[in-house]
Amino acid sequence: MATLNSVPSIIDALRRAPDIIVPLVREVPSEILKRRPQPKRWSAHEHACHLAHVHALFFQRLDQMLSEPSPVIQPYLPGEQDADDFLMRMDLDAALEQFVADRQRLVARLEKLTNREWEKTAEHGEYRTYSVFIMFRHLALHDFLHAYRIEEILLRPF
């Protein structure tokens, strides 16, 4: 699989994401941190807490994909599966600390995967194709999607 050439870049993006995201979240003034830009759109607080919360999901999916012969991944739909105030109730400082610690653990684990493990596939209810490689490329892109949303909130006039 030619895309495996991107593995070092994906691991590097995952490793470096907390160094970009945590300071970005810390820039958001406290008076707007929990303000939603629109109804049903997340606040900066919620975006940051979501990034911490999903790590458990990715560890679980990785374990499932590496251990089961024909894994089936259940989609995670936070807007449908979690209470509207779930992320808002999370402690931001604890979430950011957990994000950093979990990301370090995740990167250490990914660095040990073989090419064969990166190529392992699963059925996923939302995607036509899904592999360990796609899952973690997706996570790297996901980090920066949420970081971008946080920055939009930060830069908007109050």
C-alpha positions as CSV (number, residue, x, y, z in Angstrom):
1,M,0.0,0.0,0.0
2,A,1.7,3.2,-1.2
3,T,0.1,5.4,1.4
4,L,2.1,3.7,4.1
5,N,4.9,6.1,3.1
6,S,2.8,8.7,4.9
7,V,2.9,6.8,8.3
8,P,5.8,8.9,9.7
9,S,4.1,12.1,8.8
10,I,0.8,11.0,10.3
11,I,2.6,9.9,13.5
12,D,4.4,13.3,13.6
13,A,1.1,15.2,13.1
14,L,-0.5,13.3,15.9
15,R,2.6,13.8,18.2
16,R,2.6,17.6,17.5
17,A,-1.1,18.3,17.7
18,P,-1.2,18.9,21.5
19,D,1.6,21.5,21.1
20,I,-0.7,23.5,18.8
21,I,-4.1,22.8,20.3
22,V,-3.5,23.2,24.0
23,P,-1.9,26.7,23.6
24,L,-4.7,27.6,21.2
25,V,-7.4,26.7,23.7
26,R,-5.5,28.6,26.4
27,E,-5.8,31.8,24.2
28,V,-9.6,31.7,24.2
29,P,-10.8,34.3,26.7
30,S,-12.7,32.7,29.6
31,E,-15.8,34.8,28.9
32,I,-16.3,33.1,25.5
33,L,-14.8,29.7,26.2
34,K,-18.2,28.0,26.8
35,R,-20.1,30.3,24.5
36,R,-21.6,28.4,21.5
37,P,-21.3,30.3,18.3
38,Q,-24.8,29.1,17.3
39,P,-27.3,26.7,18.8
40,K,-26.2,23.1,18.3
41,R,-22.6,24.2,17.4
42,W,-19.9,23.5,19.9
43,S,-18.0,26.0,22.0
44,A,-14.2,26.1,22.2
45,H,-14.5,24.2,25.5
46,E,-16.6,21.5,23.9
47,H,-14.2,21.1,20.9
48,A,-11.2,20.8,23.2
49,C,-13.0,18.3,25.5
50,H,-14.1,16.2,22.5
51,L,-10.5,15.8,21.4
52,A,-9.7,14.4,24.8
53,H,-12.8,12.2,25.0
54,V,-12.3,10.4,21.7
55,H,-8.9,9.0,22.6
56,A,-10.6,6.1,24.4
57,L,-12.6,5.3,21.3
58,F,-9.4,5.2,19.1
59,F,-7.6,2.9,21.6
60,Q,-10.6,0.6,21.6
61,R,-10.9,0.6,17.8
62,L,-7.2,-0.1,17.4
63,D,-7.4,-3.1,19.8
64,Q,-10.5,-4.4,18.0
65,M,-8.9,-4.0,14.6
66,L,-5.7,-5.8,15.6
67,S,-7.4,-8.6,17.5
68,E,-10.5,-9.5,15.5
69,P,-10.4,-11.3,12.2
70,S,-13.3,-9.3,10.7
71,P,-13.8,-6.2,12.9
72,V,-16.9,-4.1,12.5
73,I,-16.5,-0.5,13.8
74,Q,-19.6,1.2,15.1
75,P,-19.8,4.9,14.2
76,Y,-19.6,7.4,17.0
77,L,-22.1,10.2,16.5
78,P,-21.6,12.6,19.4
79,G,-24.6,14.8,18.5
80,E,-26.9,11.8,18.7
81,Q,-25.2,9.5,21.3
82,D,-24.2,12.1,24.0
83,A,-26.3,14.5,26.0
84,D,-26.2,18.0,24.7
85,D,-24.3,19.2,27.7
86,F,-22.0,16.2,28.0
87,L,-18.8,18.0,26.9
88,M,-19.8,21.3,28.6
89,R,-19.8,19.5,31.9
90,M,-16.2,18.2,31.5
91,D,-13.4,19.9,33.4
92,L,-11.3,21.6,30.7
93,D,-8.0,21.5,32.5
94,A,-8.3,17.8,33.2
95,A,-9.4,17.1,29.6
96,L,-6.4,18.9,28.2
97,E,-4.1,17.0,30.5
98,Q,-5.7,13.7,29.5
99,F,-5.4,14.7,25.8
100,V,-1.7,15.2,26.2
101,A,-1.1,12.0,28.2
102,D,-3.3,9.9,25.9
103,R,-1.7,11.3,22.8
104,Q,1.8,10.4,24.1
105,R,0.6,6.8,24.8
106,L,-1.1,6.6,21.4
107,V,2.0,7.8,19.5
108,A,4.2,5.4,21.4
109,R,1.9,2.6,20.4
110,L,1.6,3.6,16.8
111,E,5.4,3.8,16.4
112,K,5.5,0.0,17.2
113,L,3.0,-1.0,14.6
114,T,4.1,-3.1,11.7
115,N,3.2,-2.4,8.1
116,R,0.8,-5.3,8.2
117,E,-0.9,-3.8,11.2
118,W,-1.2,-0.4,9.5
119,E,-2.9,-2.2,6.6
120,K,-5.4,-4.1,8.7
121,T,-9.0,-3.3,7.6
122,A,-12.4,-3.2,9.2
123,E,-15.9,-2.6,8.2
124,H,-17.1,0.9,9.3
125,G,-20.7,2.0,9.1
126,E,-19.8,5.4,7.7
127,Y,-17.0,4.7,5.3
128,R,-16.6,2.7,2.1
129,T,-13.1,1.6,3.3
130,Y,-11.4,1.7,6.6
131,S,-8.0,0.6,7.9
132,V,-5.7,1.4,10.8
133,F,-3.9,3.8,8.5
134,I,-7.1,5.5,7.5
135,M,-8.3,5.7,11.1
136,F,-5.2,7.5,12.3
137,R,-4.9,9.8,9.2
138,H,-8.5,10.6,10.0
139,L,-7.6,11.3,13.6
140,A,-4.8,13.7,12.6
141,L,-7.2,15.6,10.3
142,H,-9.9,15.5,13.0
143,D,-7.5,17.2,15.4
144,F,-7.0,20.1,13.1
145,L,-10.6,20.3,12.1
146,H,-11.5,21.0,15.8
147,A,-8.5,23.2,16.2
148,Y,-9.7,25.3,13.3
149,R,-13.2,25.6,14.8
150,I,-11.6,26.7,18.1
151,E,-9.6,29.3,16.2
152,E,-12.7,30.6,14.4
153,I,-14.3,31.1,17.9
154,L,-11.2,32.8,19.2
155,L,-10.9,35.2,16.3
156,R,-14.5,36.2,15.9
157,P,-15.5,39.6,17.3
158,F,-17.2,39.1,20.6
